[in-house]
Amino acid sequence: MISSGQDEEAEVLRENRELVCFKDICPAAPHHYLVVPKRHIVSCFSLHRGHIELVKQMAQMGRNVLQDQGVTDMKDISLGFHLPPNISVDHLHLHVLAPSSKIYMYFKYKFIPKSDWFVTVSAEDTMVTISPSVCLVISLILIIPNPELTMETRGASGSDACPFCLIATERTDTEILLSDDELLCFRDVRPGATHHYLVVPRTHIDNCKSLRRDDVPLVERMVEMGRNVLEKNKATDLDDIRMGFHIPPFSSVPHLHLHVLAPASMMTLKSQLRYGPQSHWFIRVDKVLSYLKTHGKVK
C-alpha cells in the first residue's frame, strides 16, 4: 500500500520508478529507514543473481536518504535484511540505520551482522555482499514460497524440494537420534538451548495449521518422542522444557516439526523471543492439542 501511494500517513522520503523509502515506524536507531521495491518480492530468500542491480539501487537510495537527513559518517551505518522467519512484513525491505554504533540496546539483537536474524549489505559504494548462508538456503528452497509446498498437503515423504523429507528417507547424513515407522528425531542445526531437537513425521504435513482433530494422537506421539530423546540425552529436569511449533509464515521449513528445548529456564533472550511463551510466532504444543480437541484445527 505504501509503495503504491495508498497509505496517506506514510511520509515518503525518496521515490523512483522501482523503489520507495520511508521511516521505520518502530525505529531502532536515531536514523532508521526502509527501502522497499514497488514490485512485490517476499524476502531476501527470494533474491537471485538477477536482483543484484536492484539490491545495489536499494543500498544507494538508503545512503542518499541518510545524506538527505544530515548523516555525515557513512562508515557508521548498517544496511541489511532480516532473514525469514524473523521478518515482520512479507515484502522485501532494506533496513537503513545510522549511527550503527547507537542502535538502541533493546533492538541490538535484531541487527547483529551475520546472525540468524540479519544479513548485511556492504556500506561501500561499489560492493554489495549477500551472505553465503542466504545463497545456500535459496538453493535448498527452505523458505522461498513454492506452490507445491505452501498448499496444505500431506503425503509420503520423498520430495526433493523438502529438506525434512530428504532426512526422513535417509538421503542426507543427518544423525537420527530416535525413529520409528511414523516419526524421527534429530538435532536442530541452530540450537536455541542446551538441548534442542526436532521431532518430524515421516508423512509430509506442511505445518501446525494443517493439523486436524484426527491428528491428536500423532501430536501426542511427537511429544512422547520428544520426552524420550531428552531422557536419552540426560536432560535432568523434564519439567523445565519447552515444546511447540512455529506458526506460518514463520516456520523455517514447510514440513511439520516439533521443537523440543531444555532447559527452558536457561534459554537466552534471543531464544525466548523465538521459542518463548510471549513469542508471536511460536505456539506451545499443549495449546495446539487444546485447539485440535476443542475446535478441530489450530486457530
C-alpha contacts under 8 A as a table, 3 or more apart, distances in Angstrom:
res1	aa1	res2	aa2	distance
1	M	4	S	5.24
1	M	5	G	6.16
1	M	6	Q	4.86
1	M	7	D	5.60
2	I	5	G	5.08
2	I	6	Q	5.75
2	I	7	D	4.99
2	I	8	E	7.96
2	I	10	A	6.75
3	S	6	Q	7.67
3	S	19	L	7.55
3	S	20	V	6.05
3	S	36	V	7.25
3	S	37	P	7.38
3	S	38	K	5.15
4	S	7	D	8.00
4	S	38	K	6.98
5	G	8	E	6.96
7	D	10	A	5.86
8	E	11	E	7.71
10	A	22	F	6.95
10	A	23	K	7.90
11	E	22	F	5.96
11	E	23	K	7.25
12	V	15	E	7.08
12	V	20	V	6.89
12	V	21	C	5.82
12	V	22	F	4.78
12	V	23	K	7.80
13	L	20	V	7.71
13	L	21	C	5.55
13	L	22	F	5.30
13	L	23	K	7.75
13	L	65	V	7.10
14	R	20	V	5.83
14	R	21	C	5.17
14	R	22	F	7.26
14	R	61	M	7.56
14	R	65	V	6.99
15	E	18	E	7.79
15	E	19	L	5.68
15	E	20	V	4.32
15	E	21	C	6.29
16	N	19	L	5.42
16	N	20	V	6.52
17	R	38	K	7.92
18	E	37	P	5.75
18	E	38	K	5.51
18	E	39	R	7.23
19	L	35	V	6.80
19	L	36	V	5.61
19	L	37	P	4.44
19	L	38	K	5.46
19	L	58	M	7.17
20	V	35	V	5.79
20	V	36	V	5.41
20	V	37	P	6.46
20	V	38	K	6.89
21	C	33	Y	6.79
21	C	34	L	5.51
21	C	35	V	4.39
21	C	36	V	6.25
21	C	61	M	7.64
21	C	62	G	7.57
21	C	65	V	7.92
22	F	33	Y	5.61
22	F	34	L	5.57
22	F	35	V	6.85
23	K	27	P	7.72
23	K	32	H	6.14
23	K	33	Y	4.31
23	K	34	L	6.06
24	D	27	P	5.39
24	D	32	H	5.78
24	D	33	Y	5.12
24	D	34	L	5.93
27	P	30	P	7.20
27	P	31	H	7.29
27	P	32	H	5.33
27	P	33	Y	7.87
28	A	31	H	7.95
28	A	32	H	6.41
28	A	97	L	7.59
28	A	103	I	5.68
28	A	104	Y	5.55
28	A	107	F	5.76
28	A	108	K	7.86
29	A	32	H	5.66
29	A	97	L	6.08
29	A	98	A	6.22
29	A	99	P	6.90
29	A	100	S	7.28
29	A	102	K	6.22
29	A	103	I	4.46
29	A	104	Y	5.73
30	P	97	L	7.71
30	P	98	A	6.43
30	P	99	P	6.99
30	P	102	K	7.47
30	P	103	I	7.51
31	H	66	L	7.54
31	H	96	V	7.66
31	H	97	L	5.49
31	H	98	A	5.04
31	H	99	P	7.06
32	H	95	H	7.00
32	H	96	V	5.53
32	H	97	L	4.54
32	H	98	A	6.68
33	Y	62	G	7.46
33	Y	95	H	6.04
33	Y	96	V	5.05
33	Y	97	L	6.62
34	L	62	G	7.70
34	L	93	H	5.90
34	L	94	L	5.42
34	L	95	H	4.98
34	L	96	V	6.07
35	V	58	M	6.03
35	V	61	M	7.25
35	V	62	G	6.43
35	V	93	H	5.54
35	V	94	L	5.01
35	V	95	H	6.81
35	V	96	V	7.55
36	V	58	M	7.46
36	V	91	H	7.77
36	V	92	L	6.27
36	V	93	H	4.70
36	V	94	L	6.51
37	P	40	H	6.84
37	P	41	I	7.56
37	P	58	M	7.84
37	P	92	L	7.03
37	P	93	H	7.36
40	H	91	H	6.12
40	H	92	L	7.36
41	I	46	S	6.69
41	I	47	L	7.99
41	I	90	D	7.99
41	I	91	H	5.56
41	I	92	L	5.41
42	V	45	F	7.83
42	V	46	S	6.26
42	V	90	D	5.08
42	V	91	H	4.51
42	V	92	L	5.36
43	S	46	S	5.44
43	S	47	L	7.31
43	S	83	L	7.58
43	S	84	P	7.25
43	S	90	D	6.46
43	S	91	H	5.91
43	S	92	L	4.45
43	S	93	H	7.57
44	C	47	L	5.28
44	C	81	F	6.64
44	C	82	H	7.73
44	C	83	L	6.93
44	C	92	L	6.38
44	C	134	V	7.80
45	F	83	L	7.48
45	F	84	P	7.59
45	F	134	V	6.43
45	F	135	C	7.79
45	F	137	V	7.28
45	F	138	I	5.70
45	F	143	I	6.62
45	F	144	I	6.03
46	S	138	I	7.20
46	S	144	I	5.68
47	L	50	G	7.80
47	L	51	H	6.00
48	H	51	H	5.57
48	H	52	I	7.43
49	R	52	I	5.65
50	G	53	E	7.38
51	H	54	L	5.11
51	H	55	V	6.27
52	I	55	V	5.20
52	I	56	K	6.23
52	I	128	V	7.90
53	E	56	K	5.00
53	E	57	Q	6.16
54	L	57	Q	5.09
54	L	58	M	6.21
55	V	58	M	4.97
55	V	59	A	6.20
55	V	128	V	7.54
56	K	59	A	5.13
56	K	60	Q	6.15
56	K	127	M	7.99
56	K	128	V	6.35
57	Q	60	Q	5.00
57	Q	61	M	6.11
58	M	61	M	5.20
58	M	62	G	6.21
58	M	94	L	7.04
59	A	62	G	5.03
59	A	63	R	6.32
59	A	79	L	7.04
59	A	94	L	7.63
59	A	121	V	7.30
59	A	123	A	7.87
60	Q	63	R	5.13
60	Q	64	N	6.13
60	Q	125	D	7.51
61	M	64	N	4.95
61	M	65	V	6.15
62	G	65	V	5.25
62	G	66	L	6.36
62	G	79	L	7.80
62	G	96	V	5.87
63	R	66	L	5.12
63	R	67	Q	6.33
63	R	74	M	7.72
63	R	96	V	7.88
64	N	67	Q	5.12
64	N	68	D	6.15
65	V	68	D	4.84
65	V	69	Q	6.18
66	L	69	Q	5.08
66	L	70	G	6.46
66	L	71	V	5.28
66	L	98	A	7.71
67	Q	70	G	5.11
67	Q	71	V	5.07
67	Q	72	T	6.60
68	D	71	V	7.46
71	V	74	M	7.17
71	V	98	A	7.54
73	D	76	D	5.69
73	D	77	I	7.64
73	D	99	P	7.84
74	M	77	I	5.85
74	M	123	A	7.53
75	K	123	A	6.93
76	D	98	A	6.40
76	D	99	P	5.17
76	D	100	S	5.35
76	D	101	S	6.54
77	I	96	V	7.37
77	I	97	L	5.66
77	I	98	A	4.60
77	I	99	P	5.24
77	I	100	S	4.76
77	I	101	S	7.87
77	I	123	A	7.05
78	S	95	H	7.67
78	S	96	V	5.93
78	S	97	L	5.12
78	S	98	A	6.53
78	S	99	P	7.73
78	S	100	S	5.55
78	S	120	T	7.25
78	S	121	V	7.85
78	S	123	A	6.96
79	L	94	L	6.68
79	L	95	H	5.53
79	L	96	V	4.76
79	L	97	L	6.49
79	L	120	T	5.66
79	L	121	V	5.32
79	L	122	S	7.03
79	L	123	A	6.75
80	G	94	L	5.52
80	G	95	H	5.33
80	G	96	V	6.99
80	G	118	F	6.57
80	G	119	V	5.44
80	G	120	T	3.95
80	G	121	V	5.09
81	F	92	L	7.89
81	F	93	H	6.66
81	F	94	L	5.29
81	F	95	H	6.12
81	F	118	F	5.70
81	F	119	V	5.41
81	F	120	T	6.41
81	F	121	V	7.90
82	H	86	N	6.17
82	H	87	I	5.64
82	H	110	K	7.98
82	H	111	F	7.99
82	H	117	W	5.42
82	H	118	F	4.47
82	H	119	V	6.33
83	L	86	N	5.58
83	L	87	I	6.32
83	L	116	D	6.99
83	L	117	W	5.24
83	L	118	F	5.77
83	L	119	V	6.92
84	P	87	I	5.45
84	P	117	W	7.74
84	P	143	I	7.12
84	P	250	F	6.92
84	P	252	S	7.01
85	P	249	P	7.01
85	P	250	F	4.35
85	P	251	S	6.31
85	P	252	S	5.96
86	N	117	W	6.16
86	N	250	F	7.10
87	I	90	D	6.87
89	V	92	L	7.88
97	L	100	S	5.96
97	L	103	I	7.71
98	A	101	S	7.61
98	A	102	K	7.32
98	A	103	I	7.55
99	P	102	K	5.37
99	P	103	I	6.91
100	S	103	I	5.46
103	I	107	F	6.84
103	I	108	K	6.05
104	Y	107	F	5.52
104	Y	108	K	6.25
105	M	108	K	5.38
106	Y	109	Y	7.34
107	F	110	K	5.57
107	F	111	F	7.13
108	K	111	F	5.47
108	K	112	I	6.49
109	Y	112	I	5.73
109	Y	270	K	7.21
110	K	117	W	6.06
110	K	118	F	6.72
111	F	115	S	7.99
111	F	117	W	7.06
111	F	118	F	5.59
112	I	115	S	5.62
112	I	117	W	7.36
112	I	118	F	6.14
113	P	118	F	5.76
113	P	119	V	5.88
113	P	120	T	5.92
114	K	117	W	7.84
114	K	118	F	6.18
114	K	119	V	5.51
114	K	120	T	7.11
114	K	131	S	7.47
115	S	118	F	5.52
115	S	119	V	7.04
119	V	130	I	7.11
119	V	131	S	6.45
120	T	129	T	7.34
120	T	130	I	7.05
120	T	131	S	7.65
121	V	128	V	5.38
121	V	129	T	5.45
121	V	130	I	6.56
122	S	125	D	7.90
122	S	127	M	6.00
122	S	128	V	5.02
122	S	129	T	5.83
123	A	127	M	7.66
123	A	128	V	7.79
124	E	127	M	5.59
124	E	128	V	7.56
130	I	134	V	6.93
130	I	135	C	7.61
131	S	134	V	5.39
131	S	135	C	6.83
132	P	135	C	5.02
132	P	136	L	6.14
133	S	136	L	4.99
133	S	137	V	6.24
134	V	137	V	5.22
134	V	138	I	6.14
135	C	138	I	5.00
135	C	139	S	6.22
136	L	139	S	5.15
136	L	140	L	6.34
137	V	140	L	5.03
137	V	141	I	5.99
137	V	142	L	5.72
137	V	143	I	7.38
138	I	141	I	5.03
138	I	142	L	6.76
138	I	143	I	7.37
138	I	144	I	6.94
140	L	161	A	7.08
140	L	163	P	7.28
141	I	144	I	5.51
141	I	161	A	6.58
141	I	162	C	7.65
142	L	162	C	7.35
142	L	163	P	7.32
142	L	252	S	6.58
142	L	253	V	5.33
142	L	254	P	7.36
143	I	252	S	6.13
143	I	253	V	6.42
143	I	254	P	7.67
145	P	149	L	7.45
145	P	150	T	6.55
146	N	149	L	5.31
146	N	150	T	5.92
147	P	150	T	5.34
147	P	151	M	6.25
148	E	151	M	6.20
149	L	152	E	7.67
149	L	153	T	7.32
149	L	206	D	7.04
149	L	254	P	6.42
150	T	153	T	7.97
150	T	206	D	7.15
150	T	254	P	7.11
151	M	206	D	7.66
152	E	205	I	7.47
152	E	206	D	6.07
152	E	210	S	5.91
153	T	204	H	7.16
153	T	205	I	6.00
153	T	206	D	6.17
153	T	210	S	7.79
154	R	203	T	6.42
154	R	204	H	4.72
154	R	205	I	4.55
154	R	206	D	6.92
155	G	203	T	5.37
155	G	204	H	5.11
155	G	205	I	7.20
156	A	202	R	6.96
156	A	203	T	4.75
156	A	204	H	6.00
157	S	165	C	4.83
157	S	166	L	7.60
157	S	168	A	6.69
157	S	169	T	6.84
157	S	202	R	5.69
157	S	203	T	5.22
157	S	204	H	5.40
158	G	162	C	7.95
158	G	165	C	5.28
158	G	166	L	6.35
158	G	168	A	7.90
158	G	169	T	6.52
159	S	162	C	5.49
159	S	165	C	5.90
159	S	166	L	7.01
160	D	163	P	7.21
160	D	165	C	7.30
160	D	166	L	6.49
162	C	165	C	5.28
162	C	166	L	6.50
162	C	253	V	7.64
162	C	254	P	7.31
162	C	255	H	7.27
163	P	166	L	5.06
163	P	167	I	6.42
163	P	253	V	7.59
164	F	167	I	4.90
164	F	168	A	6.03
164	F	200	V	7.66
164	F	253	V	7.77
164	F	255	H	6.56
165	C	168	A	4.94
165	C	169	T	6.22
165	C	202	R	7.04
165	C	204	H	6.96
165	C	255	H	7.86
166	L	169	T	5.30
166	L	170	E	6.26
166	L	171	R	5.11
166	L	172	T	6.36
167	I	170	E	5.01
167	I	171	R	5.77
167	I	172	T	5.53
167	I	173	D	7.89
167	I	174	T	6.62
168	A	171	R	7.66
168	A	184	L	7.08
168	A	202	R	5.63
170	E	173	D	7.39
170	E	174	T	7.99
174	T	186	F	7.34
175	E	186	F	6.25
175	E	187	R	7.70
176	I	179	S	7.03
176	I	184	L	6.89
176	I	185	C	5.90
176	I	186	F	4.99
177	L	184	L	7.60
177	L	185	C	5.56
177	L	186	F	5.34
177	L	187	R	7.78
177	L	229	V	7.19
178	L	184	L	5.66
178	L	185	C	5.16
178	L	186	F	7.29
178	L	225	M	7.59
178	L	229	V	6.88
179	S	182	E	7.67
179	S	183	L	5.57
179	S	184	L	4.04
179	S	185	C	6.20
180	D	183	L	5.46
180	D	184	L	6.38
181	D	202	R	7.79
182	E	201	P	5.90
182	E	202	R	5.62
182	E	203	T	7.41
183	L	199	V	6.87
183	L	200	V	5.66
183	L	201	P	4.45
183	L	202	R	5.51
183	L	222	M	7.24
184	L	199	V	5.81
184	L	200	V	5.51
184	L	201	P	6.51
184	L	202	R	7.04
185	C	197	Y	6.72
185	C	198	L	5.51
185	C	199	V	4.44
185	C	200	V	6.25
185	C	225	M	7.62
185	C	226	G	7.71
185	C	229	V	7.79
186	F	197	Y	5.63
186	F	198	L	5.54
186	F	199	V	6.88
187	R	191	P	7.69
187	R	196	H	6.13
187	R	197	Y	4.35
187	R	198	L	6.02
188	D	191	P	5.36
188	D	196	H	5.80
188	D	197	Y	5.24
188	D	198	L	5.99
191	P	194	T	7.23
191	P	195	H	7.31
191	P	196	H	5.30
191	P	197	Y	7.90
192	G	195	H	7.89
192	G	196	H	6.26
192	G	261	L	7.25
192	G	267	M	6.80
192	G	268	T	7.64
192	G	271	S	5.24
193	A	196	H	5.60
193	A	261	L	5.88
193	A	262	A	6.00
193	A	263	P	6.80
193	A	264	A	7.32
193	A	266	M	7.23
193	A	267	M	5.43
193	A	268	T	7.67
193	A	271	S	7.37
194	T	261	L	7.54
194	T	262	A	6.24
194	T	263	P	6.80
195	H	230	L	7.42
195	H	235	A	7.47
195	H	260	V	7.60
195	H	261	L	5.42
195	H	262	A	5.05
195	H	263	P	7.07
196	H	259	H	6.99
196	H	260	V	5.52
196	H	261	L	4.50
196	H	262	A	6.70
197	Y	226	G	7.51
197	Y	259	H	6.03
197	Y	260	V	5.07
197	Y	261	L	6.62
198	L	226	G	7.81
198	L	257	H	5.86
198	L	258	L	5.41
198	L	259	H	4.98
198	L	260	V	6.12
199	V	222	M	6.12
199	V	225	M	7.19
199	V	226	G	6.48
199	V	257	H	5.48
199	V	258	L	5.01
199	V	259	H	6.81
199	V	260	V	7.57
200	V	222	M	7.55
200	V	255	H	7.77
200	V	256	L	6.24
200	V	257	H	4.68
200	V	258	L	6.55
201	P	204	H	6.85
201	P	205	I	7.59
201	P	222	M	7.96
201	P	256	L	7.03
201	P	257	H	7.37
204	H	255	H	6.05
204	H	256	L	7.34
205	I	210	S	6.75
205	I	211	L	7.89
205	I	254	P	7.96
205	I	255	H	5.53
205	I	256	L	5.45
206	D	209	K	7.90
206	D	210	S	6.22
206	D	254	P	5.03
206	D	255	H	4.49
206	D	256	L	5.37
207	N	210	S	5.49
207	N	211	L	7.29
207	N	247	I	7.52
207	N	248	P	7.11
207	N	251	S	7.49
207	N	254	P	6.31
207	N	255	H	5.82
207	N	256	L	4.35
207	N	257	H	7.47
208	C	211	L	5.39
208	C	245	F	6.67
208	C	246	H	7.69
208	C	247	I	6.83
208	C	256	L	6.36
208	C	288	V	7.77
208	C	298	V	6.86
209	K	247	I	7.38
209	K	248	P	7.53
209	K	297	K	6.92
209	K	298	V	5.45
209	K	299	K	7.45
210	S	297	K	7.67
210	S	298	V	7.97
211	L	215	D	6.02
211	L	292	L	7.58
211	L	297	K	6.02
211	L	298	V	7.00
212	R	215	D	5.42
212	R	216	V	7.47
212	R	292	L	6.02
212	R	296	G	5.20
212	R	297	K	4.80
212	R	298	V	7.64
213	R	216	V	5.76
213	R	292	L	4.86
213	R	293	K	5.91
213	R	295	H	7.74
213	R	296	G	4.33
213	R	297	K	6.33
214	D	217	P	7.24
214	D	296	G	7.99
215	D	218	L	5.13
215	D	219	V	6.34
215	D	292	L	7.91
216	V	219	V	5.24
216	V	220	E	6.19
216	V	289	L	6.40
216	V	292	L	6.68
216	V	293	K	7.24
217	P	220	E	5.02
217	P	221	R	6.17
218	L	221	R	5.15
218	L	222	M	6.27
219	V	222	M	4.93
219	V	223	V	6.31
219	V	289	L	7.41
220	E	223	V	5.07
220	E	224	E	6.27
221	R	224	E	4.90
221	R	225	M	6.19
222	M	225	M	5.17
222	M	226	G	6.16
222	M	258	L	7.14
223	V	226	G	4.98
223	V	227	R	6.31
223	V	243	M	7.65
223	V	258	L	7.91
223	V	285	V	7.91
224	E	227	R	5.19
224	E	228	N	6.18
225	M	228	N	4.91
225	M	229	V	6.17
226	G	229	V	5.32
226	G	230	L	6.39
226	G	260	V	5.99
227	R	230	L	5.14
227	R	231	E	6.28
227	R	238	L	7.48
228	N	231	E	5.12
228	N	232	K	6.08
229	V	232	K	4.89
229	V	233	N	6.12
230	L	233	N	5.16
230	L	234	K	6.16
230	L	235	A	5.18
230	L	238	L	7.75
230	L	262	A	7.87
231	E	234	K	4.98
231	E	235	A	5.65
231	E	236	T	7.56
232	K	235	A	7.75
235	A	238	L	6.87
235	A	262	A	6.98
235	A	263	P	7.57
237	D	240	D	5.48
237	D	241	I	7.60
237	D	263	P	7.33
238	L	241	I	5.94
238	L	262	A	7.96
240	D	262	A	6.37
240	D	263	P	5.28
240	D	264	A	5.41
240	D	265	S	6.56
241	I	260	V	7.32
241	I	261	L	5.64
241	I	262	A	4.57
241	I	263	P	5.35
241	I	264	A	4.92
241	I	265	S	7.97
242	R	259	H	7.69
242	R	260	V	5.95
242	R	261	L	5.06
242	R	262	A	6.42
242	R	263	P	7.76
242	R	264	A	5.75
242	R	275	Y	7.78
242	R	284	R	7.48
243	M	258	L	6.67
243	M	259	H	5.39
243	M	260	V	4.70
243	M	261	L	6.38
243	M	284	R	5.83
243	M	285	V	5.70
244	G	258	L	5.58
244	G	259	H	5.39
244	G	260	V	7.07
244	G	275	Y	7.81
244	G	282	F	6.72
244	G	283	I	5.47
244	G	284	R	4.08
244	G	285	V	4.37
244	G	286	D	7.87
245	F	251	S	7.95
245	F	256	L	7.96
245	F	257	H	6.72
245	F	258	L	5.39
245	F	259	H	6.15
245	F	282	F	5.72
245	F	283	I	5.47
245	F	284	R	6.52
245	F	285	V	6.76
246	H	250	F	5.94
246	H	251	S	5.07
246	H	281	W	5.52
246	H	282	F	4.43
246	H	283	I	6.25
247	I	250	F	5.50
247	I	251	S	5.94
247	I	281	W	5.17
247	I	282	F	5.84
247	I	283	I	6.82
248	P	251	S	5.15
248	P	281	W	7.61
250	F	281	W	6.05
251	S	254	P	6.55
253	V	256	L	7.83
258	L	285	V	7.97
261	L	264	A	6.37
262	A	265	S	7.83
262	A	266	M	7.79
262	A	267	M	7.94
263	P	266	M	5.56
263	P	267	M	6.95
264	A	267	M	5.44
267	M	270	K	7.98
267	M	271	S	5.75
267	M	272	Q	6.24
268	T	271	S	5.10
268	T	272	Q	6.15
269	L	272	Q	4.99
269	L	273	L	6.26
270	K	273	L	5.24
270	K	274	R	6.57
271	S	274	R	5.07
271	S	275	Y	5.75
271	S	276	G	7.07
272	Q	275	Y	5.09
272	Q	276	G	4.13
272	Q	277	P	7.66
272	Q	279	S	7.38
273	L	276	G	5.57
273	L	278	Q	7.31
273	L	279	S	5.43
274	R	279	S	6.06
274	R	281	W	7.19
274	R	282	F	6.78
275	Y	279	S	6.35
275	Y	282	F	5.71
276	G	279	S	5.30
276	G	282	F	7.12
277	P	282	F	7.45
277	P	283	I	7.51
277	P	284	R	7.39
279	S	282	F	5.52
279	S	283	I	7.89
283	I	287	K	6.76
283	I	288	V	6.98
284	R	287	K	5.38
284	R	288	V	6.50
285	V	288	V	4.92
285	V	289	L	6.20
286	D	289	L	5.12
286	D	290	S	6.17
287	K	290	S	4.96
287	K	291	Y	6.18
288	V	291	Y	5.18
288	V	292	L	6.19
288	V	298	V	6.12
289	L	292	L	5.10
289	L	293	K	6.10
290	S	293	K	5.25
290	S	294	T	6.00
291	Y	294	T	5.18
291	Y	295	H	5.37
291	Y	296	G	6.52
291	Y	297	K	5.96
291	Y	298	V	5.37
291	Y	299	K	7.05
292	L	295	H	5.49
292	L	296	G	4.24
292	L	297	K	4.72
292	L	298	V	6.11
293	K	296	G	5.77
293	K	297	K	7.99
295	H	298	V	7.48
